[in-house]
């Protein structure tokens, strides 16, 4: 377990001192985080790092996961896509399934806290216990709801409106709501296995295990296998680039237990890649943090060609490693990538290909972008900043309108 004191080397002692001062004001309040999966995806990853640090600072924090069957997760995947603006056919039976599973969780979930921190749509209906479970309720939306499907958004709104506060990852996601809204971007842990420095020998061992050529420039996308991550479009862009530059593409990712589409997307990705020996599709299990770290560090360019994106922590991870990034200008990505300063933003397959080619052909330009990106992450997207924002959020629920002095 990593202790808070160890982050001083990255962010400085003043940041850590401030966190302890804020935590002192939150002591005595209990916080219960609830989401839909304990493994896979950015939400679980962040909670896995945040909750122990809250506890170390004396904040009574815990993390629980709702239960749901295969049909429930198929429905919530449809909700997820629809909230991102993707067309989905959602039937009355789907809404019924969601409500029935929610009611089951309402009856069986053990809830006893001063602050209920509910993450994303899957557990949103736990708010039905608000009258029984006295406390403050926060709905944390990690996905892009800038252009949600009206049917799904209208279904969720009566739940959202009953919360005390909502949290979004980017300004463009905010909606007209009768409750307070907070902007808190996600973060990465610079000391985790996924982000810490690695010896060159360890990186080469990972490349060898996955049969990757350490001498050939490598373009990498790390993402779960999801249509919204557009792995097929990434391959199209790569094949344009490979006409001019001898390079290799790595598409690596795992699965989330609440995402039933991942196997289908993985199969289609493998079929599409089968005819090109320079495209490597790696289905790596959840928790393969050292492998992901090594793949990102070995990359010449990291790409994130999402069609929709909540925030895109894989972009943050790559920037922290001072890697040049090509990413779609969607969701929270433009908060991280300033075009032509800390990376290159793209809007199409052809645009992505042009940007990758530009970075591969101009290593000094790519190096400078990577350095700028790392500093931007250090200032804005490390775990200690998110800890601070959440502590201030918790305090604001009990001191509405007050000024909190440190």
N, C-alpha and C positions, 0 to 999 in steps of 0.2 A: 504494500500500500504506500502511495506517495503522500507525503505530508505537506501541508500548506507552506511551511517554512522553506521547502525546497524550491518554490517558485520565485524566491527572492532573486536568485541568480538571473532570472529571465526578465522580471518586471520591476525589481527594486524593492527595498524594504518598506518604503512609504506605502506602496499599494497593499502590502500584506498587513501593515499596521491599521490602515483604514478599514480593511475587511473585518478585523477583530473588533474595532470600535463599533461598526455597524451591527455585527453579530451580537454584541453585548446588549444592544437595544432590542433585538429580536428574541433573546433568551426568554423562556417562559411560554413562547408560542410554539405549537406543534404544526408541522407542515406535512401533508400527505399528498404525494405525487401519484397520479393514476394515469396509465396509458394502456395500449392494447397488446404490446409485445415486450418481452424481456430481452430479446436478441434480434439483431438485424435492424438497420436503419439508424438515422442520426439521432432520433429522439431517445431510443434506448441507450445509445452510446453516450450521449450527454448526461443522462440521468445516472448512468453507472459511474461517472466521474464526479458529478456534482454532489450527490447525496452523501457520500462519505466525507467530503470536505465540509459540508454543512454540519455534520455530526461532530467533526473534529473541532469546529469553532463553537460548539455548545448549542447549536440549533437542533431542536428535536425534529429531524426530517426522516421520512420513510418513503418507500416506493412500492406500489402495488400494481398488479396487472389484472384487467378484466378477463373474463372467460367468454369464449364464443366458439360456435361450431363452424364447419366449412362453409355453409351457406351464409352465415353472418359475415364472414370475411370476404366472400364474393360480393356481397351487397356493399360492404364498406369500401371495397376497392372501387366499385362503381361510383360511390359517393366521392371518393378521392379524385378519380378522374374527372367527374362532372364538376367538382369545385374548381379544378384546374381549367375548366372550360372545354374539356373534351366531350364530344357527343356520346351519350350513353342512353340505353333504353332501360328505364327504371319503372318497375311495375308496382301496383298497389301491394302485391305479395312481398316485394322487396322491403317496402316501408313497414309492413306488418312484421316481417322477420326481424328487422332492426329493433322495433319497439318491444317485441317479445323477448329478445335476448337482453335488451336493456333492462327490462323489468326483472328478469332473472338475476342480473347483476345487482340491481337495486336491492333485491331481497337477500342476496348471499354475500355481497361485499362487506367486509368489516371496515367500518369508517368511524374514526374517532380522532378529530383534529381541530385545531383552531383555524387552519387554512387548508382548503381543498384545492389542489393545483391539478386541473384536469387537462390532459394533453390530446388535442385533435378531436375529430368527430366521433370516433368509435365509442368513447365512454361519456359523450356529452350529456346523455340523458340521466346521468347520476344526479344532475341538478334537481331531479324530482324528489330527492331526499333533503332538499334545503330546509324545508319546514321542520323536519325531524332533527337533522344534523345542524345544529346552530353553529355558525362560523362564517368565515369569508370564503367566497368561491371565485376562483379564477379560471377562465377558459383560455388555454394557450394554443393558438393556431400556428402550426409549423408549415402549412402549405400555402400555395399561391391562390388566394381567393379574390384576386383583382377583377376577374371576370367570371364569376361562378354561374353554373347552371341555375336558372331562376327556380326551377321546381325543387331542387335539393336545398338551395339556400333558404327558400321559404319554409321548407320542412324543418330545418335546423334553427331558424331564427327564434321561434318561441322558447327554445332551450337557452340559446345564447343570451337573450334579453333578460333572463332571470339571474344571470351571474352578476357578481359585484364588479368585475373588471375583465377585460380581455387583453390578450397580448399577441401582437403580430411581429413578424420578422423584418418587414420592410414597409416603408410609408405607402407604397402603391397598393398594399394589401388591405388597408384600412377601409371600413365600411361605415355607412350611417347607422349608428347603434345608439340606444338610449343609455348605455353604460360607459364607464371610463375605458379608454383604450391606451395601451402602452406599447411603445416600440422597443423591443429587445431582440437584437440579433443573436443567433446561436454563436457557438464558439468551439475552438478545439483546445485540447490539452497538450501543451508543448512538451510535457514530460512523459506522455503515454508511449507505449510501444509503437503506436502508429506514427508518432511525430518526433520522437527523440532522435538524436544523431546516431548513425550506424557506421560501423567500420566498413571499409571498402570490401574486405574479405567476405563479410556477411552478405553484402549486396550481391557479390558475384556468385555466392552459393545459391541464392534464390534464383538468379538468372539461369544457372546451370540446371537446377531442379525443374524449371519450367521450359527448358530447351530453348532459351532465348540467346541470341548472339550479342555478346557484350561489345563487339566492335561495330555493330550496325546501329545507326540512330534509331531511337525507339520513341514512338508516339503512343501515349497511353490514356485510356479512359477508365477510371475506377468508378463503378456505379453498380447498384443492383440491376438485374436484368428486367427492364421495365420499358414499355413502349415510349413513355415520356422521356426516357434517357436517350432515345433514338440511336441504338447501336447500329441499325442498318444504315442510317444516314452517316454515321461516323465512318463506316466501311466505304461508303461511296466517296466521301471526302478523301480518305486515305488513298484510294485507288487512283484518284486524280493526281495526288502528290507523288505517288510511286512511279508515275510515268516519267518524272523528272529527277527524282532523288531515290537512291537505293536505301530503303528504310523498312522498318517493321512496325506493326500495329499490335498493341495489347489491349484487349477488352477484358477486364477482370472485375469480378464482383461476386457477391453471395446472394442469399435469399433472406427475406423477412417472413416470419411465421404468419403475419397478417396480410401477405401479398400472394394470392393464389395464381396470379398471372405469370409469375417469374419463370416457372418451368417452361411454359409455352414460348415466352420471349427468348429464353436461353436456347431452346431447340431451333427456333428460326434463325437465331444468330449463328449457331454452329453450322446449320445447313448452308447459309449464305457464305460463310468463311471457308468451307471445306475445299473449295477450288483454288484457294490462294495460300501458299505455304508461308507467306509473310504476315498473315493475320493469325494471331493466337488468341483463342477464346478460353479464358481461365475461370472456371466455376470454383471459387475457393470458399471454404466454409466460414461461417461467422466466427469472428475471433482471430482471423488470420492477420493480425495487425502488423506483425513484423514483415510479413510477405508484402502487404500493401505498401508499407513504408519503403521497403527495398525497391519495389517496382517504380514508385514515384521518384525516388532518388536516382534511379538508373535511367530515367526518361530524359530525352532531349526536349520534348514538348509534352505537356499534359493538356488534354482536351476535355471539355465538358459540354457536349453539344445537345443539351436538354431542349426539349420542345416547351416544357413548363418546368419550373423549379421553385421549391419553397425558399431555399437559401443556397444550397449547394456547398456543403462542408468539404467535399472533395476538392473544390477550388481553393478553399482556405488552406487545406492541408498541403496542396501543391505550392501555393504561394509561400507558405511558411518554410518550405524546403528550397525557396529561391528558384523555383522552376518557372520558365515562361509558360503562360497559360493562354490557350485559345478557348473561348467559352461563348455560349449563346447569350444574347442580351435579354435575358428573361428572369423573372422572379427577383431573388436577392443577389444574383450574380453581379449586376452593375454597382452594387454597394461595395463589392470587393475589387472588381476589375475596372480601373479607369483606362479607357481605351488609349492605347499607344503610350501608356505610362507604366501601369502594373500588369499589363496583359493586352490581348487583342480580343475585342468583341466581334461576334459574327451574327449574321441573320439568315444564312442559307448554307447549303452544302458547298456551293462554289466559294462562298465567302470563307468558310472554315478551311477549305483546301488552300486558298490563296494565303491565309494567315499562317497556316502550318508551314507551307513552303517558304514563306518570308522568314520565319524564325529559324528554320533549319539551314537556310542559306546565309543567315547573318548572325553568327554565334555571339558576337559582342553585343549586338542589339538585344538579343534574347537574354544574355547575362544581366544586362542593366535592368531590363524589365523584371527579371526574377528578384533582383536585389530590392527594387522599389516595392514589389509585392510583399516581400518578407517584412519590411518595415511597416507597411500598411497593416498587416495582420498583427504585428507586435503591438501596435497602438490601439487596435480596435476589436480584434476577434479572438483573443485568448480567454481561457477559462476564468481567470481572475476578474476580468471585466464583467462576465456574465454573472458570476457570484455576487459582485457588487450591485448590479442592476436588479437581481432578484431580491436581495436583502432590502434595497430601497423600495421595491414594489411591495414587499410584505409590510414594511413600516407604513407605507402610504395608505394601506387599507384601514389602519387603525388611527391614522392622524390626517384624515382628509382635510385639506385646506391649510394644514400646519406647515411650518418650515422646520425641517429636521436639521439640527446643528450637530456636527461631529465634534 
